[in-house]
Amino acid sequence: MTMARSGEGLAWLPMTLAEDSLEAGTLVRVASDAMPIPIEIRLYRHKGRQGAAIEAAWAALP
């Protein structure tokens, strides 16, 4: 993000990370909602049993 803000590149960022810079005008959005970037996210975990909170989070995933 630092390089994008200084004019030396592009950044692919989550909106939550970019929103302050967008509001301040130090970043501008290049892509629009009409130009989605497909992404596949895979989650991996240790095969052994984890704590209750981790097990509950894992069980809640689709």
PDB file of N, CA, C, O and CB in Angstrom:
ATOM      1  N   MET A   1       0.823  -1.181   0.000  1.00  0.00           N
ATOM      2  CA  MET A   1       0.000   0.000   0.000  1.00  0.00           C
ATOM      3  C   MET A   1       0.871   1.249   0.000  1.00  0.00           C
ATOM      4  O   MET A   1       0.509   2.259  -0.604  1.00  0.00           O
ATOM      5  CB  MET A   1      -0.938  -0.004   1.199  1.00  0.00           C
ATOM      6  N   THR A   2       1.999   1.188   0.664  1.00  0.00           N
ATOM      7  CA  THR A   2       2.885   2.349   0.721  1.00  0.00           C
ATOM      8  C   THR A   2       3.355   2.742  -0.672  1.00  0.00           C
ATOM      9  O   THR A   2       3.370   3.925  -1.013  1.00  0.00           O
ATOM     10  CB  THR A   2       4.090   2.060   1.622  1.00  0.00           C
ATOM     11  N   MET A   3       3.742   1.750  -1.483  1.00  0.00           N
ATOM     12  CA  MET A   3       4.203   2.056  -2.839  1.00  0.00           C
ATOM     13  C   MET A   3       3.071   2.613  -3.697  1.00  0.00           C
ATOM     14  O   MET A   3       3.297   3.515  -4.503  1.00  0.00           O
ATOM     15  CB  MET A   3       4.791   0.805  -3.498  1.00  0.00           C
ATOM     16  N   ALA A   4       1.869   2.094  -3.537  1.00  0.00           N
ATOM     17  CA  ALA A   4       0.730   2.617  -4.294  1.00  0.00           C
ATOM     18  C   ALA A   4       0.447   4.060  -3.888  1.00  0.00           C
ATOM     19  O   ALA A   4       0.175   4.903  -4.742  1.00  0.00           O
ATOM     20  CB  ALA A   4      -0.523   1.740  -4.072  1.00  0.00           C
ATOM     21  N   ARG A   5       0.507   4.345  -2.599  1.00  0.00           N
ATOM     22  CA  ARG A   5       0.259   5.718  -2.134  1.00  0.00           C
ATOM     23  C   ARG A   5       1.331   6.686  -2.604  1.00  0.00           C
ATOM     24  O   ARG A   5       1.062   7.873  -2.784  1.00  0.00           O
ATOM     25  CB  ARG A   5       0.175   5.752  -0.617  1.00  0.00           C
ATOM     26  N   SER A   6       2.552   6.184  -2.804  1.00  0.00           N
ATOM     27  CA  SER A   6       3.621   7.078  -3.258  1.00  0.00           C
ATOM     28  C   SER A   6       3.705   7.144  -4.781  1.00  0.00           C
ATOM     29  O   SER A   6       4.602   7.791  -5.323  1.00  0.00           O
ATOM     30  CB  SER A   6       4.960   6.623  -2.689  1.00  0.00           C
ATOM     31  N   GLY A   7       2.777   6.478  -5.480  1.00  0.00           N
ATOM     32  CA  GLY A   7       2.733   6.552  -6.934  1.00  0.00           C
ATOM     33  C   GLY A   7       3.655   5.578  -7.638  1.00  0.00           C
ATOM     34  O   GLY A   7       3.951   5.762  -8.819  1.00  0.00           O
ATOM     35  N   GLU A   8       4.117   4.546  -6.946  1.00  0.00           N
ATOM     36  CA  GLU A   8       5.071   3.613  -7.528  1.00  0.00           C
ATOM     37  C   GLU A   8       4.475   2.249  -7.844  1.00  0.00           C
ATOM     38  O   GLU A   8       5.223   1.304  -8.094  1.00  0.00           O
ATOM     39  CB  GLU A   8       6.226   3.443  -6.605  1.00  0.00           C
ATOM     40  N   GLY A   9       3.166   2.120  -7.842  1.00  0.00           N
ATOM     41  CA  GLY A   9       2.590   0.819  -8.159  1.00  0.00           C
ATOM     42  C   GLY A   9       1.115   0.748  -7.843  1.00  0.00           C
ATOM     43  O   GLY A   9       0.473   1.744  -7.510  1.00  0.00           O
ATOM     44  N   LEU A  10       0.598  -0.463  -7.957  1.00  0.00           N
ATOM     45  CA  LEU A  10      -0.798  -0.757  -7.660  1.00  0.00           C
ATOM     46  C   LEU A  10      -0.859  -1.644  -6.431  1.00  0.00           C
ATOM     47  O   LEU A  10       0.115  -2.313  -6.087  1.00  0.00           O
ATOM     48  CB  LEU A  10      -1.501  -1.432  -8.866  1.00  0.00           C
ATOM     49  N   ALA A  11      -1.991  -1.647  -5.780  1.00  0.00           N
ATOM     50  CA  ALA A  11      -2.178  -2.520  -4.623  1.00  0.00           C
ATOM     51  C   ALA A  11      -3.544  -3.177  -4.727  1.00  0.00           C
ATOM     52  O   ALA A  11      -4.531  -2.528  -5.073  1.00  0.00           O
ATOM     53  CB  ALA A  11      -2.041  -1.728  -3.286  1.00  0.00           C
ATOM     54  N   TRP A  12      -3.594  -4.445  -4.433  1.00  0.00           N
ATOM     55  CA  TRP A  12      -4.861  -5.176  -4.366  1.00  0.00           C
ATOM     56  C   TRP A  12      -5.139  -5.375  -2.894  1.00  0.00           C
ATOM     57  O   TRP A  12      -4.516  -6.212  -2.240  1.00  0.00           O
ATOM     58  CB  TRP A  12      -4.810  -6.559  -5.153  1.00  0.00           C
ATOM     59  N   LEU A  13      -6.080  -4.600  -2.372  1.00  0.00           N
ATOM     60  CA  LEU A  13      -6.292  -4.531  -0.928  1.00  0.00           C
ATOM     61  C   LEU A  13      -7.736  -4.810  -0.556  1.00  0.00           C
ATOM     62  O   LEU A  13      -8.647  -4.550  -1.342  1.00  0.00           O
ATOM     63  CB  LEU A  13      -5.880  -3.173  -0.402  1.00  0.00           C
ATOM     64  N   PRO A  14      -7.945  -5.336   0.636  1.00  0.00           N
ATOM     65  CA  PRO A  14      -9.321  -5.402   1.135  1.00  0.00           C
ATOM     66  C   PRO A  14      -9.826  -3.982   1.383  1.00  0.00           C
ATOM     67  O   PRO A  14      -9.062  -3.109   1.795  1.00  0.00           O
ATOM     68  CB  PRO A  14      -9.406  -6.259   2.442  1.00  0.00           C
ATOM     69  N   MET A  15     -11.097  -3.759   1.133  1.00  0.00           N
ATOM     70  CA  MET A  15     -11.671  -2.426   1.304  1.00  0.00           C
ATOM     71  C   MET A  15     -11.449  -1.894   2.713  1.00  0.00           C
ATOM     72  O   MET A  15     -11.225  -0.698   2.895  1.00  0.00           O
ATOM     73  CB  MET A  15     -13.157  -2.449   0.990  1.00  0.00           C
ATOM     74  N   THR A  16     -11.509  -2.772   3.711  1.00  0.00           N
ATOM     75  CA  THR A  16     -11.322  -2.320   5.090  1.00  0.00           C
ATOM     76  C   THR A  16      -9.940  -1.726   5.310  1.00  0.00           C
ATOM     77  O   THR A  16      -9.773  -0.855   6.164  1.00  0.00           O
ATOM     78  CB  THR A  16     -11.544  -3.472   6.054  1.00  0.00           C
ATOM     79  N   LEU A  17      -8.950  -2.179   4.558  1.00  0.00           N
ATOM     80  CA  LEU A  17      -7.600  -1.649   4.692  1.00  0.00           C
ATOM     81  C   LEU A  17      -7.420  -0.367   3.878  1.00  0.00           C
ATOM     82  O   LEU A  17      -6.653   0.511   4.271  1.00  0.00           O
ATOM     83  CB  LEU A  17      -6.579  -2.694   4.255  1.00  0.00           C
ATOM     84  N   ALA A  18      -8.117  -0.255   2.756  1.00  0.00           N
ATOM     85  CA  ALA A  18      -7.925   0.879   1.850  1.00  0.00           C
ATOM     86  C   ALA A  18      -8.836   2.066   2.128  1.00  0.00           C
ATOM     87  O   ALA A  18      -8.540   3.173   1.678  1.00  0.00           O
ATOM     88  CB  ALA A  18      -8.133   0.433   0.451  1.00  0.00           C
ATOM     89  N   GLU A  19      -9.935   1.873   2.855  1.00  0.00           N
ATOM     90  CA  GLU A  19     -10.959   2.916   2.933  1.00  0.00           C
ATOM     91  C   GLU A  19     -10.464   4.251   3.488  1.00  0.00           C
ATOM     92  O   GLU A  19     -10.881   5.297   2.991  1.00  0.00           O
ATOM     93  CB  GLU A  19     -12.087   2.433   3.775  1.00  0.00           C
ATOM     94  N   ASP A  20      -9.605   4.258   4.482  1.00  0.00           N
ATOM     95  CA  ASP A  20      -9.108   5.534   5.014  1.00  0.00           C
ATOM     96  C   ASP A  20      -8.294   6.285   3.961  1.00  0.00           C
ATOM     97  O   ASP A  20      -8.434   7.499   3.816  1.00  0.00           O
ATOM     98  CB  ASP A  20      -8.250   5.296   6.273  1.00  0.00           C
ATOM     99  N   SER A  21      -7.449   5.566   3.231  1.00  0.00           N
ATOM    100  CA  SER A  21      -6.641   6.199   2.186  1.00  0.00           C
ATOM    101  C   SER A  21      -7.505   6.669   1.023  1.00  0.00           C
ATOM    102  O   SER A  21      -7.217   7.703   0.421  1.00  0.00           O
ATOM    103  CB  SER A  21      -5.573   5.231   1.682  1.00  0.00           C
ATOM    104  N   LEU A  22      -8.560   5.923   0.699  1.00  0.00           N
ATOM    105  CA  LEU A  22      -9.485   6.353  -0.353  1.00  0.00           C
ATOM    106  C   LEU A  22     -10.201   7.636   0.056  1.00  0.00           C
ATOM    107  O   LEU A  22     -10.328   8.564  -0.743  1.00  0.00           O
ATOM    108  CB  LEU A  22     -10.511   5.244  -0.660  1.00  0.00           C
ATOM    109  N   GLU A  23     -10.667   7.685   1.303  1.00  0.00           N
ATOM    110  CA  GLU A  23     -11.349   8.886   1.799  1.00  0.00           C
ATOM    111  C   GLU A  23     -10.409  10.081   1.852  1.00  0.00           C
ATOM    112  O   GLU A  23     -10.826  11.209   1.592  1.00  0.00           O
ATOM    113  CB  GLU A  23     -11.936   8.629   3.185  1.00  0.00           C
ATOM    114  N   ALA A  24      -9.135   9.843   2.187  1.00  0.00           N
ATOM    115  CA  ALA A  24      -8.152  10.924   2.264  1.00  0.00           C
ATOM    116  C   ALA A  24      -7.667  11.357   0.885  1.00  0.00           C
ATOM    117  O   ALA A  24      -7.042  12.408   0.742  1.00  0.00           O
ATOM    118  CB  ALA A  24      -6.969  10.493   3.111  1.00  0.00           C
ATOM    119  N   GLY A  25      -7.957  10.540  -0.133  1.00  0.00           N
ATOM    120  CA  GLY A  25      -7.516  10.878  -1.482  1.00  0.00           C
ATOM    121  C   GLY A  25      -6.093  10.464  -1.789  1.00  0.00           C
ATOM    122  O   GLY A  25      -5.558  10.836  -2.833  1.00  0.00           O
ATOM    123  N   THR A  26      -5.461   9.698  -0.899  1.00  0.00           N
ATOM    124  CA  THR A  26      -4.093   9.247  -1.160  1.00  0.00           C
ATOM    125  C   THR A  26      -4.072   7.990  -2.014  1.00  0.00           C
ATOM    126  O   THR A  26      -3.021   7.614  -2.534  1.00  0.00           O
ATOM    127  CB  THR A  26      -3.362   8.992   0.149  1.00  0.00           C
ATOM    128  N   LEU A  27      -5.223   7.333  -2.166  1.00  0.00           N
ATOM    129  CA  LEU A  27      -5.398   6.222  -3.103  1.00  0.00           C
ATOM    130  C   LEU A  27      -6.656   6.486  -3.911  1.00  0.00           C
ATOM    131  O   LEU A  27      -7.595   7.113  -3.420  1.00  0.00           O
ATOM    132  CB  LEU A  27      -5.484   4.843  -2.357  1.00  0.00           C
ATOM    133  N   VAL A  28      -6.677   6.009  -5.149  1.00  0.00           N
ATOM    134  CA  VAL A  28      -7.886   6.048  -5.968  1.00  0.00           C
ATOM    135  C   VAL A  28      -8.177   4.632  -6.432  1.00  0.00           C
ATOM    136  O   VAL A  28      -7.263   3.846  -6.680  1.00  0.00           O
ATOM    137  CB  VAL A  28      -7.728   7.024  -7.187  1.00  0.00           C
ATOM    138  N   ARG A  29      -9.444   4.320  -6.546  1.00  0.00           N
ATOM    139  CA  ARG A  29      -9.842   2.976  -6.961  1.00  0.00           C
ATOM    140  C   ARG A  29      -9.705   2.848  -8.471  1.00  0.00           C
ATOM    141  O   ARG A  29     -10.202   3.692  -9.217  1.00  0.00           O
ATOM    142  CB  ARG A  29     -11.294   2.665  -6.517  1.00  0.00           C
ATOM    143  N   VAL A  30      -9.040   1.805  -8.919  1.00  0.00           N
ATOM    144  CA  VAL A  30      -8.836   1.567 -10.343  1.00  0.00           C
ATOM    145  C   VAL A  30      -9.934   0.668 -10.888  1.00  0.00           C
ATOM    146  O   VAL A  30     -10.545   0.990 -11.908  1.00  0.00           O
ATOM    147  CB  VAL A  30      -7.457   0.942 -10.599  1.00  0.00           C
ATOM    148  N   ALA A  31     -10.192  -0.445 -10.231  1.00  0.00           N
ATOM    149  CA  ALA A  31     -11.210  -1.393 -10.681  1.00  0.00           C
ATOM    150  C   ALA A  31     -12.571  -0.972 -10.144  1.00  0.00           C
ATOM    151  O   ALA A  31     -12.671  -0.262  -9.144  1.00  0.00           O
ATOM    152  CB  ALA A  31     -10.867  -2.834 -10.225  1.00  0.00           C
ATOM    153  N   SER A  32     -13.598  -1.417 -10.819  1.00  0.00           N
ATOM    154  CA  SER A  32     -14.951  -1.132 -10.354  1.00  0.00           C
ATOM    155  C   SER A  32     -15.660  -2.449 -10.060  1.00  0.00           C
ATOM    156  O   SER A  32     -15.114  -3.526 -10.298  1.00  0.00           O
ATOM    157  CB  SER A  32     -15.741  -0.298 -11.404  1.00  0.00           C
ATOM    158  N   ASP A  33     -16.862  -2.354  -9.548  1.00  0.00           N
ATOM    159  CA  ASP A  33     -17.642  -3.562  -9.279  1.00  0.00           C
ATOM    160  C   ASP A  33     -17.938  -4.320 -10.569  1.00  0.00           C
ATOM    161  O   ASP A  33     -18.198  -5.523 -10.543  1.00  0.00           O
ATOM    162  CB  ASP A  33     -18.950  -3.205  -8.566  1.00  0.00           C
ATOM    163  N   ALA A  34     -17.896  -3.607 -11.705  1.00  0.00           N
ATOM    164  CA  ALA A  34     -18.122  -4.246 -12.999  1.00  0.00           C
ATOM    165  C   ALA A  34     -16.899  -5.036 -13.455  1.00  0.00           C
ATOM    166  O   ALA A  34     -16.961  -5.755 -14.452  1.00  0.00           O
ATOM    167  CB  ALA A  34     -18.486  -3.199 -14.045  1.00  0.00           C
ATOM    168  N   MET A  35     -15.791  -4.906 -12.732  1.00  0.00           N
ATOM    169  CA  MET A  35     -14.542  -5.576 -13.077  1.00  0.00           C
ATOM    170  C   MET A  35     -14.085  -6.453 -11.919  1.00  0.00           C
ATOM    171  O   MET A  35     -13.031  -6.190 -11.339  1.00  0.00           O
ATOM    172  CB  MET A  35     -13.451  -4.547 -13.440  1.00  0.00           C
ATOM    173  N   PRO A  36     -14.841  -7.481 -11.565  1.00  0.00           N
ATOM    174  CA  PRO A  36     -14.446  -8.294 -10.411  1.00  0.00           C
ATOM    175  C   PRO A  36     -13.177  -9.098 -10.688  1.00  0.00           C
ATOM    176  O   PRO A  36     -12.901  -9.476 -11.826  1.00  0.00           O
ATOM    177  CB  PRO A  36     -15.580  -9.239 -10.024  1.00  0.00           C
ATOM    178  N   ILE A  37     -12.432  -9.344  -9.657  1.00  0.00           N
ATOM    179  CA  ILE A  37     -11.236 -10.174  -9.748  1.00  0.00           C
ATOM    180  C   ILE A  37     -11.567 -11.481  -9.042  1.00  0.00           C
ATOM    181  O   ILE A  37     -11.712 -11.507  -7.819  1.00  0.00           O
ATOM    182  CB  ILE A  37      -9.967  -9.463  -9.109  1.00  0.00           C
ATOM    183  N   PRO A  38     -11.689 -12.573  -9.807  1.00  0.00           N
ATOM    184  CA  PRO A  38     -12.036 -13.839  -9.165  1.00  0.00           C
ATOM    185  C   PRO A  38     -10.906 -14.332  -8.267  1.00  0.00           C
ATOM    186  O   PRO A  38      -9.728 -14.179  -8.590  1.00  0.00           O
ATOM    187  CB  PRO A  38     -12.367 -14.897 -10.220  1.00  0.00           C
ATOM    188  N   ILE A  39     -11.274 -14.912  -7.161  1.00  0.00           N
ATOM    189  CA  ILE A  39     -10.273 -15.422  -6.228  1.00  0.00           C
ATOM    190  C   ILE A  39     -10.821 -16.682  -5.562  1.00  0.00           C
ATOM    191  O   ILE A  39     -12.007 -16.770  -5.241  1.00  0.00           O
ATOM    192  CB  ILE A  39      -9.895 -14.345  -5.161  1.00  0.00           C
ATOM    193  N   GLU A  40      -9.957 -17.624  -5.369  1.00  0.00           N
ATOM    194  CA  GLU A  40     -10.318 -18.842  -4.653  1.00  0.00           C
ATOM    195  C   GLU A  40      -9.550 -18.835  -3.342  1.00  0.00           C
ATOM    196  O   GLU A  40      -8.332 -18.659  -3.330  1.00  0.00           O
ATOM    197  CB  GLU A  40     -10.004 -20.134  -5.499  1.00  0.00           C
ATOM    198  N   ILE A  41     -10.250 -19.024  -2.258  1.00  0.00           N
ATOM    199  CA  ILE A  41      -9.610 -19.031  -0.945  1.00  0.00           C
ATOM    200  C   ILE A  41      -9.701 -20.437  -0.373  1.00  0.00           C
ATOM    201  O   ILE A  41     -10.777 -21.034  -0.331  1.00  0.00           O
ATOM    202  CB  ILE A  41     -10.269 -17.992   0.017  1.00  0.00           C
ATOM    203  N   ARG A  42      -8.575 -20.951   0.060  1.00  0.00           N
ATOM    204  CA  ARG A  42      -8.530 -22.277   0.683  1.00  0.00           C
ATOM    205  C   ARG A  42      -8.004 -22.126   2.097  1.00  0.00           C
ATOM    206  O   ARG A  42      -7.073 -21.361   2.348  1.00  0.00           O
ATOM    207  CB  ARG A  42      -7.641 -23.264  -0.138  1.00  0.00           C
ATOM    208  N   LEU A  43      -8.598 -22.849   3.000  1.00  0.00           N
ATOM    209  CA  LEU A  43      -8.177 -22.819   4.395  1.00  0.00           C
ATOM    210  C   LEU A  43      -7.521 -24.144   4.752  1.00  0.00           C
ATOM    211  O   LEU A  43      -7.999 -25.211   4.364  1.00  0.00           O
ATOM    212  CB  LEU A  43      -9.376 -22.531   5.331  1.00  0.00           C
ATOM    213  N   TYR A  44      -6.438 -24.069   5.483  1.00  0.00           N
ATOM    214  CA  TYR A  44      -5.730 -25.261   5.929  1.00  0.00           C
ATOM    215  C   TYR A  44      -5.539 -25.170   7.434  1.00  0.00           C
ATOM    216  O   TYR A  44      -5.468 -24.079   8.000  1.00  0.00           O
ATOM    217  CB  TYR A  44      -4.361 -25.417   5.198  1.00  0.00           C
ATOM    218  N   ARG A  45      -5.458 -26.313   8.064  1.00  0.00           N
ATOM    219  CA  ARG A  45      -5.262 -26.336   9.506  1.00  0.00           C
ATOM    220  C   ARG A  45      -4.445 -27.556   9.886  1.00  0.00           C
ATOM    221  O   ARG A  45      -4.289 -28.493   9.102  1.00  0.00           O
ATOM    222  CB  ARG A  45      -6.613 -26.332  10.247  1.00  0.00           C
ATOM    223  N   HIS A  46      -3.944 -27.525  11.066  1.00  0.00           N
ATOM    224  CA  HIS A  46      -3.219 -28.670  11.614  1.00  0.00           C
ATOM    225  C   HIS A  46      -4.202 -29.822  11.748  1.00  0.00           C
ATOM    226  O   HIS A  46      -5.350 -29.608  12.137  1.00  0.00           O
ATOM    227  CB  HIS A  46      -2.555 -28.327  12.995  1.00  0.00           C
ATOM    228  N   LYS A  47      -3.776 -31.038  11.435  1.00  0.00           N
ATOM    229  CA  LYS A  47      -4.717 -32.159  11.459  1.00  0.00           C
ATOM    230  C   LYS A  47      -5.109 -32.600  12.863  1.00  0.00           C
ATOM    231  O   LYS A  47      -6.107 -33.299  13.035  1.00  0.00           O
ATOM    232  CB  LYS A  47      -4.129 -33.321  10.728  1.00  0.00           C
ATOM    233  N   GLY A  48      -4.341 -32.203  13.858  1.00  0.00           N
ATOM    234  CA  GLY A  48      -4.676 -32.562  15.233  1.00  0.00           C
ATOM    235  C   GLY A  48      -5.797 -31.701  15.787  1.00  0.00           C
ATOM    236  O   GLY A  48      -6.161 -30.681  15.202  1.00  0.00           O
ATOM    237  N   ARG A  49      -6.334 -32.118  16.905  1.00  0.00           N
ATOM    238  CA  ARG A  49      -7.420 -31.379  17.554  1.00  0.00           C
ATOM    239  C   ARG A  49      -6.888 -30.052  18.088  1.00  0.00           C
ATOM    240  O   ARG A  49      -5.784 -29.985  18.629  1.00  0.00           O
ATOM    241  CB  ARG A  49      -8.053 -32.215  18.703  1.00  0.00           C
ATOM    242  N   GLN A  50      -7.685 -29.003  17.928  1.00  0.00           N
ATOM    243  CA  GLN A  50      -7.336 -27.663  18.385  1.00  0.00           C
ATOM    244  C   GLN A  50      -8.214 -27.292  19.572  1.00  0.00           C
ATOM    245  O   GLN A  50      -9.017 -28.099  20.040  1.00  0.00           O
ATOM    246  CB  GLN A  50      -7.492 -26.628  17.241  1.00  0.00           C
ATOM    247  N   GLY A  51      -8.055 -26.073  20.051  1.00  0.00           N
ATOM    248  CA  GLY A  51      -8.890 -25.581  21.139  1.00  0.00           C
ATOM    249  C   GLY A  51     -10.352 -25.485  20.724  1.00  0.00           C
ATOM    250  O   GLY A  51     -10.675 -25.541  19.537  1.00  0.00           O
ATOM    251  N   ALA A  52     -11.228 -25.340  21.707  1.00  0.00           N
ATOM    252  CA  ALA A  52     -12.671 -25.316  21.461  1.00  0.00           C
ATOM    253  C   ALA A  52     -13.083 -24.201  20.503  1.00  0.00           C
ATOM    254  O   ALA A  52     -13.932 -24.417  19.638  1.00  0.00           O
ATOM    255  CB  ALA A  52     -13.414 -25.158  22.771  1.00  0.00           C
ATOM    256  N   ALA A  53     -12.495 -23.015  20.644  1.00  0.00           N
ATOM    257  CA  ALA A  53     -12.861 -21.887  19.778  1.00  0.00           C
ATOM    258  C   ALA A  53     -12.486 -22.170  18.324  1.00  0.00           C
ATOM    259  O   ALA A  53     -13.262 -21.874  17.415  1.00  0.00           O
ATOM    260  CB  ALA A  53     -12.172 -20.595  20.258  1.00  0.00           C
ATOM    261  N   ILE A  54     -11.318 -22.733  18.105  1.00  0.00           N
ATOM    262  CA  ILE A  54     -10.883 -23.051  16.742  1.00  0.00           C
ATOM    263  C   ILE A  54     -11.760 -24.152  16.157  1.00  0.00           C
ATOM    264  O   ILE A  54     -12.167 -24.072  14.998  1.00  0.00           O
ATOM    265  CB  ILE A  54      -9.397 -23.482  16.726  1.00  0.00           C
ATOM    266  N   GLU A  55     -12.048 -25.163  16.939  1.00  0.00           N
ATOM    267  CA  GLU A  55     -12.912 -26.246  16.468  1.00  0.00           C
ATOM    268  C   GLU A  55     -14.303 -25.716  16.109  1.00  0.00           C
ATOM    269  O   GLU A  55     -14.884 -26.131  15.105  1.00  0.00           O
ATOM    270  CB  GLU A  55     -13.023 -27.349  17.539  1.00  0.00           C
ATOM    271  N   ALA A  56     -14.835 -24.810  16.915  1.00  0.00           N
ATOM    272  CA  ALA A  56     -16.158 -24.238  16.645  1.00  0.00           C
ATOM    273  C   ALA A  56     -16.136 -23.400  15.369  1.00  0.00           C
ATOM    274  O   ALA A  56     -17.058 -23.483  14.557  1.00  0.00           O
ATOM    275  CB  ALA A  56     -16.628 -23.378  17.834  1.00  0.00           C
ATOM    276  N   ALA A  57     -15.093 -22.596  15.189  1.00  0.00           N
ATOM    277  CA  ALA A  57     -14.974 -21.779  13.977  1.00  0.00           C
ATOM    278  C   ALA A  57     -14.879 -22.671  12.748  1.00  0.00           C
ATOM    279  O   ALA A  57     -15.526 -22.407  11.734  1.00  0.00           O
ATOM    280  CB  ALA A  57     -13.743 -20.851  14.059  1.00  0.00           C
ATOM    281  N   TRP A  58     -14.081 -23.719  12.835  1.00  0.00           N
ATOM    282  CA  TRP A  58     -13.913 -24.641  11.714  1.00  0.00           C
ATOM    283  C   TRP A  58     -15.238 -25.334  11.383  1.00  0.00           C
ATOM    284  O   TRP A  58     -15.581 -25.492  10.211  1.00  0.00           O
ATOM    285  CB  TRP A  58     -12.826 -25.687  12.036  1.00  0.00           C
ATOM    286  N   ALA A  59     -15.971 -25.743  12.403  1.00  0.00           N
ATOM    287  CA  ALA A  59     -17.249 -26.429  12.202  1.00  0.00           C
ATOM    288  C   ALA A  59     -18.303 -25.504  11.591  1.00  0.00           C
ATOM    289  O   ALA A  59     -19.229 -25.979  10.933  1.00  0.00           O
ATOM    290  CB  ALA A  59     -17.757 -26.986  13.527  1.00  0.00           C
ATOM    291  N   ALA A  60     -18.176 -24.202  11.799  1.00  0.00           N
ATOM    292  CA  ALA A  60     -19.156 -23.245  11.289  1.00  0.00           C
ATOM    293  C   ALA A  60     -18.955 -22.913   9.814  1.00  0.00           C
ATOM    294  O   ALA A  60     -19.824 -22.295   9.199  1.00  0.00           O
ATOM    295  CB  ALA A  60     -19.097 -21.978  12.098  1.00  0.00           C
ATOM    296  N   LEU A  61     -17.831 -23.311   9.244  1.00  0.00           N
ATOM    297  CA  LEU A  61     -17.562 -23.008   7.837  1.00  0.00           C
ATOM    298  C   LEU A  61     -18.465 -23.833   6.928  1.00  0.00           C
ATOM    299  O   LEU A  61     -18.817 -24.967   7.252  1.00  0.00           O
ATOM    300  CB  LEU A  61     -16.085 -23.272   7.498  1.00  0.00           C
ATOM    301  N   PRO A  62     -18.841 -23.248   5.778  1.00  0.00           N
ATOM    302  CA  PRO A  62     -19.705 -23.997   4.839  1.00  0.00           C
ATOM    303  C   PRO A  62     -18.979 -25.179   4.224  1.00  0.00           C
ATOM    304  O   PRO A  62     -19.558 -25.908   3.419  1.00  0.00           O
ATOM    305  CB  PRO A  62     -20.210 -23.076   3.727  1.00  0.00           C
TER     306      PRO A  62
END
